[in-house]
Amino acid sequence: MCTAKNKSALSENESPSTPKSIGQKSAERIKALRKKKLDINQLLKDILNGNKTALSRGITLVESKNIKHTQPVNTLIEGCLPHANQSVRIGITGVPGVGKSTFIEAFGNYLIEEYGKKVAVLAVDPTSSVSHGSILGDKTRMEELVKQENAFIRPTASGDSLGGVAQKTRESIILCEAAGFDTILIETVGVGQSETMVHSMTDFFLLLKLAGAGDELQGIKRGIMEMADAIVINKADGDNLKPARQAKMEFKKALHLYPIKSSEWKPKVLLSSALQQKGISAIWEMIETYVTSTQENNYFFHNRKEQNKFWLLQTINEQLKSNFYNQPEIKVALQQQLLAIENNETTPFEAANYLLRKAKEL
């Protein structure tokens, strides 16, 4: 039982008071800055100059669901597009606990320190279906990489978007490229076999695996495995080194059962220890070889064009969905139909057809 003397933190009800260090004038100045009209041209100029604060603001604007931001976002994207497409986009996925954040930090630090790369990390955190919140703790996990001047880390909630990425990850890539980042690392939420959307926006798809997480039969499952350009057995150190080597052999056997890729690239299986920073250089050398070979056979550029077509269709679908739900008449009718379903007065299919007919008439 909690007493007044030894009060539990769970019993606290009052919100924290405003720190005394923040005076009334400071608070008013902060509020005034928030209300200040957005200068989209200045924001675009700052992004093109490599200002990371402006880049964060730009991505926040792109992720906004406010209908008033549609035009500014379009202007920003159009201004960034001529300066995009100059990076290597790498998708990194794997089950939770495989060490994605640790690997990305080691990989990003290596690229910056050894090659002088500018690395942007777009980390997608899962959104709770219960609380609709996300932890967004990737900056905390990548405490060394976040200190690098040539690094930019942006955690984003996945929201209701499927496929392991956030709804606006594609647009965020464009902004990062316009800001001068030449290597884009996209860390997915790590949900498993269904996580394939990231493949449609990256040049190289890296799958992290753990030793002992599945046998050869697990390795030949369709879906995410056949999309991978490389499989890296992570945490290959200490007592886990021998099982990791065995897993490497099993996955190499499994990959022989897949047909040849359109890129003519034969997926590789490598070992790494992100904690001990082993195997990182070999992974980057492999990616460089892939980029060179696919550019020579023109697959690299063909793939980018196919991705643009895919995102054209995705953008149309998103816009149609947004237009439908933002119509005031549909909002009212939708609530009426939901109530009718609850009262067993209609079926979901009848209600859907009614709403679609109504939207067509508007």
N, C-alpha and C positions, 0 to 999 in steps of 0.2 A: 504494500500500500504506500502511495506517495504522500509524504508529509510536506508541510510548508518549508521546513528546513532543508529537506532533501528532495526538491521538486524535479520530476522527470521532464525532459525536454519535450516529450510528447504532449504534455499538458499546457504548453505555452500557447496562448491565444492571441496576444497582442502582436501587431506587426511592428517590426523594428522602427525606431524613430529616425528621423533624418539626422545624419552626423552633423555635429556643430561646425565642422570644418567647411561645410557647404553653406555659404551665406545666402540670404534672400536674393541678392543681386546676381550671384552665380547661378542660382536655380532659374531665375528669370531669363538669363542669357542663354542657358541651355534650352529652355522652352522656345525661345525666339529662334534659335538655330534650327530646331526641329520643324518649326512652322515655315521656315524660309523656303521660298519656291525653288524647286529643283531646276538647276541650269544644266540641261542635258548635254549641251554643246561643251560646257566646261568639264563635265564629268567624262565625256568621251575623250577630250584632249588630255585629261589627267591619266586616263587608262592607257592611252597610246604612249604616254611618257613613262609608263611603268610604275605609276603610283599604286602601291598595294592597298592603301586605304580606299582609294577611288575604285579599285577593282572589287573590293569587298562590297562597297556601296552599289556598284553596278550589278553584281550577282544578286544582291538582296532585292534590287528593283526588278530584275528578271524573274525572280522567284515569287514576286508579289502576285496575288490573285485579285487585286483591286482592278476593276474594269477601267478606272481612270488612268492606270499606268500602261495600258496597251500601246498607245501611240508613242510615249517616250521610250518604251522598250524596243519597239520596232525601229525607231530612229537610232537608238544605241547599237542594236545588232547590225543595222545596215552600215553604220559608220565603222564598225569593227571588222566586218567581213573582208574588205580589201586587204586587211593586215593579218588575216587568219591563215590557216592551212600551212604554216611553216614549222610545225612541230611533229614529234613522234608521239602518238597517243597509245598508251599501254594500259590495258585493262587487267586488273589483278583481283582474282576471286579465290574463294576457298571456304571451307566450313568454318564456323566459329571456333576459335581456339587454335587455328592453324598458325597463327602468328603474322597475320597480314600487316598490322600496324608496325610491328617490330621490323619486319622485312622491308617495308616501304621506307622506314626511317634509315635503315642501313643502306638501302639502295640509293635513296635520294642524297644522303651525305656523300656516298661514293661518287656519284655523278657530278656533284658540285665541286668536291675537293680535287678529284682527279682530272675532270674534263672541263670544269668551269661552266657547267650547264646551269640553266635557270629552270628549276623544277617546281611545277604546280601540282598539288595533291588535292583531288576532289574526292573526299571521303563521304560515303553515304551511310548514314546510321539508320537502323530499322526504327519505324514508328510504331508505337504500341497501339494495338487495335482497341485497347480498353481505355487508356488515359489520353491517347492521341499525342503523346509526348515522345521526345527522343533525348538521349543523354548528350550526344554531340561532344564526346570526350576525346576525339582523335588528337587534338592539339596537346592535350595533357599527356597522352601516350607517346607522342613524338616530340618529347621535350628538347631533344638536341637539334632535330631538323628545323623546328619552329624558330630557332635562334639564328638560322642562316639567312643572310641578306638576300641570297638568290633563291630562297624557298618561299612558297606561298601555300598555306594549308587552309582548306575551306571545308569544314564539316557541314553536311546538309541532311535534313530529315528526308527519308524516302517517301513519306506521306502515303497516299493510296496508290502510288505508282508501283507496278510489278516489274520483275526482271532484274532486280538488284540495284537499280539506279534511281535517282530522283527524276521528277518530271522535266526539270529544266537543266539537267546535266549537259545536254548537247549545247545549249546556249552558253552555259558557263565555260565550256571548252573554248568556244569562239572568243569570249572575252579574255580568257587567260592567254590565248595565242596572240591576241591583239596587244596585250600588255608586255609581250616579249618573251614569254615562257616557251622554251623550245622542247621541253619534255613534260608531257601531261600524264600523271599517274592517277587512274580512276580506281579507287578501292570500293568494291561493292559491299552490300550488307552481309553477304556470306550466308545465304539460306540454302545453298545446295544445288541440286540438279536443274531447277527451274530458272537459274540465274543466267539468262542468255541475252538479255537486252543490251548489256554492255558490249557484247560482240559486234553490235551494229553501229558502234560509234568509235571504235578503236582500230588501230593498225595491227597491234600485236596483243594476243589474248593469253595471259599467263595464269595457269591454274596451280595453286599451292595445295599440296597434299601432305598427309602425315603417314608415317610408317605404321602399319598395323590397323589402318582405317578401312581396309577392304582388300580382298584377294584379287586375282586376275579377272574373275567373273565380274566383280564390282568395277574393275577398270574398263571393261568393254561396254558398259551401259551407254546408251545413246543420249544425246542432249549435250550437256556442257563438256563432256569428255571429247567428243569429236570436233568441237569448236576450238579446243585449246591448241595454240601454236607451240606451247611448251608446258611441260609438267615439272614442277620443282618440288622435290621432297624436302620440306623444311624441318628444322630442328634436328638435323643430322649431326649430332654431337654426343659425346659421352657414351652412355650405355645404349643410346638410341641409334648410334652410327651403323651397327651391324644390321638391325632391322630396316634401316633406311636404305642400305645398299641392296637388301633383298627386295624391298618394295620397288626400287628403281628397275631391277631386272624384270619384275612382274609387269610393270607398266610398259616397259619397252616391248615385251611380248604382246601385250594387249594392243598397242598402237599398230602393230603389223597387220591386224585384222581390219583396219579401217581402209577405205579407198583413198587414192591419192587426192590431195586437196587441189582446188582450182589454182591456188598460188604456187603449186608444184613444190611446196615446202613440206619436208618430212618432219613432223613434230619431234622435239628432243625431250629427253628426261634427264634432269640434273639434280644434284644434291646441294643443299645450302644450310648454313647455320647463321641466321640473322643475328643471333645473340653474340656469336663469336666472329661475325662478319667474314665468314668463309663461303666461298662459292659465288660471291657477288660479282666479281670481275668477269667470271666465265659466263654468267647470265647476260651481262651487258654486251659482251663480245658476240654472244649468240643472237641477241636482238639486232645488233648492228649488221651482222651477216644476213639476217632475215630481211631487213629494210633494203640493203644493197641488192640482194637477189630479186626481190619482188619489184623493185624499181626498174631493174634491168629487163625483166620480162613483162613490165607494164601492169602487173596485177595490182601493185600498190595504188596507182592512180585510178585504175578501173574500180577498185574496191571503194575508194573515196566517193566516186560518182554514184555507185550503187547505194551507198549509205545516204547520200543526199536525197536520192529518190525515195528511200524508205522514210526519211524524216519529213519529206514533203507530205506523204500520206499521213504520218503521225500528227503533224501540225494541223492538217485539215480535220482529222478526227477530234483533236483536242478543242479546236475552235468551234466545231459544230456542237460538241458537248457543252462547252461554256455558254454559247449563245442560247442553247435550249434551256438550261437551268437558270439563266439570268433573266429570262423574260418574266415580268411581274405576273402575267396571267397564268403562266405555267406553274409558278411558285404556289399560287392559290389553288389551282386545279390539282397539283400534286398532293397537297395536304388533304384535299377532299377525297382523292382516290385512296390515299393511305388509310384514312378513316373508314372508307367504304370496305376496304380489304379486312380491316380489323373487325368490322361488324358483319363479315361474311356476305356482303351485298354485291361483291364483284370478285373476279379472279385477277391475279397479277397480270395475266396476258391481256384480258379485256381492258384493264386499267392502262396498261402500256399503250395499247392500240388507240385508246381514247386520247391519251396525252399527245401521242405522235400526230394524230389527225388534227388536234386542236392547234398544235404548233405549226402545222402546215397551212392552216387557215389564217394564222396571224400575219 
